[in-house]
Amino acid sequence: MRDFDYKKSLGQNFLVDENVKKKIVSSANIDEKSLIIEVGPGKGAISKYLVKLGVPVVAFEIDTRLKDELSKIENLEVIYGDFLNVDLNSVLSKYNYENVHLIANLPYYITTPIITKVMKINEVSEMIVMVQKEVGERFMSKPGFKSYNSLSVFLQYYFDVSEVCKVNRSCFVPVPKVDSIVVKFVRKKELLKVNDIDKFFKLVKDSFKQKRKNLRNNLKSYDLNKLESILFNLNKDLTYRAEQLSIEDFVYISNNI
């Protein structure tokens, strides 16, 4: 496919480095009871390795021009269409499995929507995603760092998040303008007890609404006197910014507000 017309609108930068492909596949904790979902297989660079693991592999590809290339890979089921519009539970119901592993090379414009869709599906026990380096660092970020944001909290509430490897831009064709990183998410077996998950997510989102502003400014619509009392129990106050609060802090506040 030397003359393939790469579409910038689809974020098509195909991985060509064999070592990185192998690292991605070997980092997955696959066993005989696993089902693999691959989002954006492209030309099948990683798919070719995944099908050798001996478990079902279902790939979702939006670009139908890749049908001929992907049809050459045995034991790979490909569903053509936008992954965000797919009823994933309906797809999963066709298979027997105990755990689902999502593996994806995600373009920037669709990274957050896909991860947000998948993170609340309990059957997905592990995600291994390749994203822009800056984005991946936000996923793993901790309190006190500028890269720490609401998505850091949401993801780390559900998953243990760690780096698999950094990926230089030269590992792709065409070469993108930025470097990438492979990040691994392993679903936590026990979650912190949250009384109302919707309230928890709203509190986190509101707290990070304007990152440079403190909690007093971002949470004006809340009972500030009550908040002040709750924060006092955490040895904090309304002058703190959201990036100074841990996941445990947000859970405590949400459960007591």
C-alpha positions in Angstrom: 0.0 0.0 0.0 2.8 2.4 -0.9 0.3 4.7 -2.7 -2.2 4.7 0.2 -3.8 8.2 0.7 -3.4 8.7 4.4 -6.2 10.7 5.8 -5.2 13.4 8.3 -8.9 13.7 9.4 -8.8 10.2 10.7 -5.4 10.6 12.4 -3.8 8.0 10.2 -0.2 7.5 11.3 0.5 3.8 11.0 3.0 2.1 13.3 5.9 0.5 11.5 8.4 -0.3 14.3 8.4 -4.0 15.0 9.9 -3.6 18.5 7.1 -1.3 19.6 4.5 -3.6 18.2 5.9 -6.5 20.1 6.1 -4.5 23.3 2.5 -3.5 23.0 1.3 -7.1 22.5 3.6 -8.6 25.2 2.4 -6.1 27.8 -1.1 -7.4 27.6 -2.0 -10.1 30.3 -3.8 -12.4 27.9 -5.0 -15.9 28.8 -7.3 -18.5 27.2 -10.4 -16.7 28.7 -9.6 -13.4 27.1 -11.2 -11.5 24.3 -9.3 -8.7 22.5 -10.8 -5.6 21.1 -8.6 -3.5 18.8 -9.7 0.0 17.9 -8.2 1.4 14.7 -6.2 -1.5 13.4 -5.1 0.4 10.3 -3.2 -2.0 8.1 -3.1 -4.6 10.8 0.4 -3.9 12.1 -0.6 -5.0 15.7 -3.5 -7.3 14.6 -1.0 -9.7 13.0 0.6 -10.3 16.4 -2.7 -10.4 18.3 -4.3 -13.2 16.3 -1.3 -15.4 17.2 -2.3 -15.3 20.8 -5.1 -17.8 20.2 -8.0 -15.9 21.5 -10.8 -14.0 19.6 -9.8 -10.6 18.2 -12.4 -8.1 17.1 -11.2 -5.0 15.4 -13.1 -1.8 14.7 -12.0 0.2 11.7 -13.7 3.3 10.3 -11.8 3.3 7.0 -13.3 0.8 4.5 -10.4 1.3 2.1 -8.4 -1.0 4.4 -10.7 -4.0 3.8 -8.4 -5.7 1.4 -5.4 -5.4 3.6 -7.2 -6.5 6.8 -9.0 -9.4 5.1 -5.6 -11.1 4.6 -5.2 -11.6 8.4 -6.7 -14.9 9.4 -8.9 -15.2 12.6 -9.4 -11.4 12.7 -13.0 -10.2 12.8 -13.3 -6.6 11.6 -16.3 -4.4 12.1 -16.3 -1.4 9.9 -17.8 1.8 11.4 -17.3 4.4 14.1 -16.4 2.7 17.4 -18.2 5.5 19.3 -21.5 4.5 17.7 -21.1 0.8 18.3 -23.2 -1.0 20.9 -20.2 -2.7 22.5 -22.3 -4.8 24.8 -24.2 -6.3 21.8 -20.9 -7.2 20.2 -19.4 -8.7 23.4 -22.6 -10.8 23.9 -21.6 -13.0 20.9 -18.5 -14.3 22.6 -17.6 -16.4 25.6 -14.9 -14.7 27.7 -14.0 -13.7 31.3 -12.1 -10.6 30.5 -11.8 -8.1 27.7 -8.6 -6.3 26.7 -8.8 -3.2 24.6 -5.7 -2.4 22.5 -5.6 0.8 20.4 -3.5 3.4 18.6 -5.7 6.4 19.2 -5.5 9.6 17.3 -5.7 12.8 19.4 -9.2 13.9 18.4 -10.9 10.7 19.5 -8.7 9.6 22.5 -10.9 10.9 25.3 -14.3 9.9 23.9 -13.1 6.3 23.3 -11.5 5.9 26.7 -14.5 7.5 28.4 -16.8 5.1 26.7 -14.8 2.0 27.7 -13.8 2.9 31.2 -17.2 2.2 32.7 -17.6 -1.2 31.0 -16.7 -3.6 33.8 -15.9 -6.4 31.4 -12.9 -4.4 30.1 -10.3 -5.5 32.6 -7.3 -3.9 30.7 -6.6 -1.2 28.2 -3.4 -0.7 26.3 -3.4 2.5 24.3 -0.9 4.5 22.3 -1.6 8.2 22.5 0.3 11.5 22.1 2.9 11.7 24.8 1.4 14.8 26.4 -2.0 13.1 26.6 -0.6 9.9 28.1 1.3 11.8 30.8 -2.0 13.4 31.8 -3.6 10.0 32.2 -0.8 9.0 34.7 -0.4 12.3 36.4 -0.6 12.7 40.2 -1.8 15.5 42.5 0.5 18.5 42.5 1.4 18.4 38.8 0.0 20.7 36.2 -0.9 17.8 34.0 -3.2 16.4 36.6 -6.8 17.0 35.6 -10.3 15.6 35.9 -9.6 12.8 33.4 -6.6 11.8 35.5 -9.0 11.4 38.5 -11.7 9.6 36.5 -9.3 7.1 35.0 -7.3 6.4 38.1 -10.5 5.9 40.1 -11.2 2.8 37.9 -7.7 1.8 36.8 -4.0 1.4 37.9 -2.3 3.4 35.1 1.3 2.9 34.1 3.7 3.5 31.2 4.6 0.7 28.8 7.0 2.6 26.6 7.7 5.9 24.9 7.4 5.9 21.1 9.4 8.2 18.9 7.5 9.9 16.0 9.9 8.2 13.6 8.2 4.9 14.3 5.2 5.9 12.2 4.3 6.4 8.6 3.5 9.2 7.8 5.7 10.8 10.6 3.5 12.8 13.0 4.6 16.1 14.5 4.7 14.7 18.1 6.0 11.7 20.0 3.7 9.1 21.5 3.5 6.9 24.5 1.9 3.5 25.2 -0.1 3.5 28.5 -1.5 0.5 30.3 -4.7 0.5 32.3 -5.5 -2.4 34.7 -9.0 -2.3 36.2 -8.9 -2.1 40.0 -10.6 -5.1 41.7 -11.8 -2.9 44.6 -12.9 0.7 44.0 -13.1 3.4 46.6 -16.6 3.6 48.0 -18.5 6.4 46.3 -22.1 7.0 47.5 -23.2 8.7 44.3 -21.0 8.2 41.2 -22.7 10.9 39.2 -22.3 13.4 42.1 -18.6 12.4 42.4 -17.9 12.9 38.6 -19.7 16.3 38.7 -17.7 17.5 41.7 -14.4 16.5 40.0 -15.4 18.2 36.7 -16.6 21.3 38.4 -13.5 21.5 40.6 -11.2 21.5 37.5 -13.5 23.9 35.5 -10.9 26.7 35.4 -7.6 25.2 36.4 -6.0 28.4 37.6 -8.8 29.2 39.9 -9.2 27.8 43.4 -12.1 25.7 44.8 -13.9 28.7 46.1 -14.2 30.2 42.6 -14.9 26.9 40.8 -17.5 25.6 43.3 -19.5 28.7 43.7 -22.8 26.8 43.1 -22.1 24.5 46.1 -22.7 25.2 49.8 -19.3 26.8 50.5 -19.8 26.8 54.3 -20.3 23.0 54.2 -17.4 22.6 51.8 -15.2 24.6 54.1 -16.1 22.3 56.9 -15.4 19.1 54.9 -12.1 20.4 53.6 -11.1 21.3 57.2 -11.3 17.6 58.0 -8.8 17.0 55.2 -6.5 19.8 56.5 -7.3 21.8 53.4 -9.5 24.9 52.6 -11.2 26.7 49.7 -8.0 28.4 48.6 -6.7 25.0 47.4 -6.8 24.2 43.7 -8.3 21.0 42.3 -4.8 19.8 41.2 -3.9 19.7 44.9 -6.6 17.2 45.8 -6.1 13.4 45.6 -8.7 10.9 44.4 -9.3 10.0 48.0 -10.0 13.7 48.8 -12.6 14.0 46.0 -14.3 10.8 47.2 -14.4 12.1 50.8 -15.8 15.4 49.7 -18.4 13.8 47.4 -19.6 11.4 50.1 -20.0 14.2 52.7 -21.3 17.1 50.7 
